[in-house]
Amino acid sequence: MPLLTVHIEQAGYTANEIKLSEIDFTIEKGALVGLIGANGAGKSTTIKSILGLMPYMEGKISKEEGIAISYLPESPVFYDELTLQEHIDFIVSVEQMSDLQVEEQVNPLLKLFKMDKHVHQLPHTYSKGMQQKAMIILAFMTKPNILIIDEPFIGLDPIATRSLLELITKEREKGTGILMSTHVLDTAEKVCDSFVLIDSGRQIATGTLAQLQEQCGNSNLSLFDCYHHLVEDEGDE
């Protein structure tokens, strides 16, 4: 059984303001699924629908009992008056994490992203890259079963990007299923198992790169080329 099954017939802010329709895909254990689309295509609405944040949705989001989901938003969100350490302490308290879990799950993340010397600062004083790294730490520290990460590479330097990719690989090896929305298609092509392509609020294709290439009739196309080919085909119908 998949960790997560997404079936969205339609979703929006009201029944008369539909932003998304006909979205169907699954996330298996250890899989990395790329959610691909242009700005305004419906990626964020898809994520919000999965998280139950859209006021109106018809369909069903199914997950195994006891499955925990962690969300890394595109734009960092912090409590203004809390330091990074206080954000961590808050999550530790809510999730009832033990000292051993903190030692094994939190401290290595702080060191990996070189944030261990900045934990007592307020996040709003951080650079954009540091804010993104702080959000990554908060999203990954609880070791969820499913990670939903929205444009995770924005603001990261090459070293932090590599650290994130290594972290994603380790989580997948432990069975974590990941849905990643990104504009960085060359990276997505290299690391994702499969893709969900969205345009104008509708799913236009889903599958591995090989399956998308087959649908396009050209086994040499990149993910970038497949996306544009399929968008054009959709527009011609």
C-alpha positions as CSV (number, residue, x, y, z in Angstrom):
1,M,0.0,0.0,0.0
2,P,1.3,3.5,-0.9
3,L,2.3,5.8,2.0
4,L,0.1,8.5,0.4
5,T,-2.6,8.3,-2.3
6,V,-3.8,11.6,-3.8
7,H,-7.1,11.9,-5.6
8,I,-8.3,15.4,-6.1
9,E,-11.3,15.8,-8.3
10,Q,-11.3,19.6,-7.8
11,A,-10.1,22.1,-5.3
12,G,-10.2,25.8,-4.8
13,Y,-11.2,28.6,-2.4
14,T,-14.9,28.1,-3.1
15,A,-17.0,25.7,-5.3
16,N,-17.2,28.6,-7.7
17,E,-13.5,29.3,-7.7
18,I,-11.8,26.1,-8.8
19,K,-8.0,26.2,-9.1
20,L,-7.2,22.5,-9.5
21,S,-8.9,19.4,-11.0
22,E,-8.1,15.8,-11.9
23,I,-5.0,15.2,-9.9
24,D,-4.1,11.5,-9.2
25,F,-0.8,10.1,-8.0
26,T,0.7,8.0,-5.2
27,I,3.9,8.2,-3.1
28,E,5.5,4.9,-2.2
29,K,8.0,4.1,0.6
30,G,11.4,5.5,-0.3
31,A,10.2,7.2,-3.4
32,L,11.0,10.8,-4.5
33,V,8.2,12.2,-6.7
34,G,8.8,15.5,-8.5
35,L,5.8,17.9,-8.7
36,I,6.6,19.9,-11.8
37,G,4.9,23.0,-13.3
38,A,5.3,26.6,-14.1
39,N,4.4,29.4,-11.7
40,G,0.6,29.4,-11.2
41,A,0.3,25.9,-12.6
42,G,-1.3,24.5,-9.4
43,K,1.7,23.0,-7.5
44,S,1.1,25.0,-4.3
45,T,-2.7,24.3,-4.5
46,T,-1.9,20.6,-4.8
47,I,0.3,20.7,-1.7
48,K,-2.3,22.7,0.2
49,S,-5.0,20.2,-0.8
50,I,-2.9,17.3,0.5
51,L,-2.3,19.1,3.8
52,G,-6.0,20.0,4.2
53,L,-5.4,23.7,3.8
54,M,-7.8,24.4,0.9
55,P,-11.2,25.7,1.9
56,Y,-12.9,23.6,-0.8
57,M,-11.9,20.2,-2.1
58,E,-13.6,17.2,-3.6
59,G,-11.7,14.0,-3.7
60,K,-9.7,12.0,-1.2
61,I,-6.3,12.1,0.4
62,S,-5.4,8.7,1.9
63,K,-2.5,7.7,4.0
64,E,-1.7,4.7,6.2
65,E,-2.7,5.0,9.8
66,G,-0.1,6.6,12.0
67,I,1.8,8.1,9.1
68,A,3.4,11.5,9.9
69,I,3.8,14.2,7.3
70,S,6.3,17.0,7.5
71,Y,6.1,20.1,5.3
72,L,8.9,22.4,4.1
73,P,7.2,25.5,2.6
74,E,8.6,27.6,-0.2
75,S,8.9,30.7,2.0
76,P,10.4,30.3,5.5
77,V,8.0,30.8,8.3
78,F,9.1,31.5,11.9
79,Y,7.8,32.9,15.1
80,D,9.2,36.5,15.3
81,E,10.3,36.3,18.9
82,L,11.7,32.8,19.0
83,T,15.3,31.8,18.3
84,L,16.1,28.8,16.2
85,Q,16.8,26.9,19.4
86,E,13.4,27.8,20.8
87,H,11.7,26.7,17.6
88,I,13.6,23.4,18.0
89,D,12.6,23.1,21.7
90,F,9.0,23.8,20.8
91,I,8.9,20.9,18.2
92,V,10.7,18.6,20.7
93,S,8.0,19.4,23.3
94,V,5.1,18.9,20.9
95,E,6.5,15.7,19.4
96,Q,7.7,14.4,22.8
97,M,11.2,13.7,21.5
98,S,13.7,12.2,24.0
99,D,17.1,13.6,24.7
100,L,18.5,10.7,22.7
101,Q,16.4,11.6,19.7
102,V,17.5,15.2,19.9
103,E,21.1,14.0,20.0
104,E,20.7,11.6,17.1
105,Q,18.2,13.6,14.9
106,V,18.6,17.3,15.6
107,N,22.3,17.9,16.4
108,P,23.6,16.2,13.2
109,L,21.3,18.4,11.1
110,L,22.6,21.6,12.8
111,K,26.2,20.5,12.1
112,L,25.4,19.4,8.5
113,F,24.0,22.8,7.6
114,K,26.6,24.7,9.8
115,M,23.8,26.2,11.9
116,D,25.0,24.9,15.3
117,K,26.7,28.2,16.1
118,H,23.6,30.2,15.2
119,V,20.8,28.5,17.1
120,H,20.5,31.3,19.7
121,Q,19.8,33.9,17.1
122,L,16.4,35.1,15.8
123,P,15.8,33.7,12.4
124,H,14.7,37.1,11.0
125,T,18.4,38.2,11.4
126,Y,19.5,35.3,9.2
127,S,20.4,35.6,5.5
128,K,17.9,34.0,3.1
129,G,20.1,30.9,2.8
130,M,20.4,30.5,6.5
131,Q,16.6,30.9,6.9
132,Q,16.1,28.1,4.3
133,K,18.6,25.9,6.1
134,A,16.8,26.5,9.4
135,M,13.5,25.5,7.8
136,I,15.1,22.3,6.5
137,I,16.3,21.4,9.9
138,L,12.9,21.9,11.5
139,A,11.1,19.9,8.7
140,F,13.5,16.9,8.9
141,M,14.2,16.7,12.6
142,T,11.2,14.6,13.5
143,K,12.0,11.9,11.0
144,P,8.5,11.9,9.3
145,N,7.2,9.1,7.1
146,I,6.3,11.6,4.3
147,L,8.1,14.8,3.5
148,I,6.5,17.4,1.3
149,I,9.1,20.0,0.2
150,D,8.2,23.1,-1.8
151,E,11.1,24.6,-3.9
152,P,13.7,23.5,-1.3
153,F,16.8,24.7,-3.3
154,I,15.8,28.4,-3.3
155,G,18.5,30.5,-1.4
156,L,20.8,27.6,-0.9
157,D,24.5,27.8,-2.0
158,P,26.0,24.8,-3.8
159,I,27.4,23.3,-0.6
160,A,24.1,23.4,1.2
161,T,22.3,22.1,-1.9
162,R,24.6,19.1,-1.9
163,S,24.0,18.6,1.8
164,L,20.2,18.7,1.2
165,L,20.5,16.1,-1.6
166,E,22.6,13.8,0.6
167,L,20.0,14.2,3.4
168,I,17.1,13.4,1.0
169,T,19.0,10.3,-0.1
170,K,19.5,9.1,3.5
171,E,15.8,9.6,4.3
172,R,14.7,7.7,1.2
173,E,17.0,4.8,2.3
174,K,15.0,4.7,5.5
175,G,11.7,4.5,3.7
176,T,10.6,8.1,3.8
177,G,8.4,9.0,0.8
178,I,9.0,12.5,-0.6
179,L,7.0,14.9,-2.7
180,M,9.2,17.7,-4.1
181,S,8.0,20.7,-6.0
182,T,10.8,22.4,-7.8
183,H,11.7,24.6,-10.8
184,V,15.2,23.1,-10.9
185,L,14.4,20.6,-13.5
186,D,17.9,19.4,-14.2
187,T,18.3,18.4,-10.6
188,A,14.8,16.9,-10.4
189,E,15.6,14.8,-13.5
190,K,18.7,13.4,-11.7
191,V,17.2,12.6,-8.3
192,C,13.4,11.9,-8.7
193,D,12.0,8.4,-9.4
194,S,8.9,9.8,-11.1
195,F,7.1,13.0,-11.9
196,V,3.7,14.6,-11.8
197,L,3.4,17.3,-14.4
198,I,0.8,20.1,-13.9
199,D,-0.3,22.9,-16.1
200,S,-3.2,25.3,-15.7
201,G,-4.5,23.5,-12.7
202,R,-4.6,20.1,-14.3
203,Q,-2.4,17.0,-14.3
204,I,-1.1,16.6,-17.9
205,A,1.1,13.5,-17.3
206,T,2.7,11.3,-14.6
207,G,5.4,8.7,-14.6
208,T,9.1,8.1,-14.8
209,L,11.2,10.0,-17.2
210,A,11.3,7.0,-19.6
211,Q,7.4,6.9,-19.5
212,L,7.2,10.7,-20.2
213,Q,9.7,10.3,-23.1
214,E,7.6,7.5,-24.5
215,Q,4.5,9.6,-24.3
216,C,6.4,12.3,-26.2
217,G,7.7,9.8,-28.8
218,N,11.3,10.7,-28.2
219,S,13.6,8.8,-25.8
220,N,16.3,11.5,-25.9
221,L,14.2,14.3,-24.4
222,S,15.1,15.9,-21.1
223,L,12.5,16.5,-18.4
224,F,12.5,20.1,-19.4
225,D,11.8,19.2,-23.0
226,C,9.1,16.6,-22.0
227,Y,7.3,19.2,-19.9
228,H,7.2,21.7,-22.7
229,H,6.2,19.1,-25.3
230,L,3.3,17.8,-23.2
231,V,2.1,21.4,-22.3
232,E,2.0,22.2,-26.0
233,D,0.1,19.0,-26.8
234,E,-2.4,19.8,-24.1
235,G,-2.9,23.3,-25.5
236,D,-3.5,21.8,-29.0
237,E,-6.3,19.6,-27.8
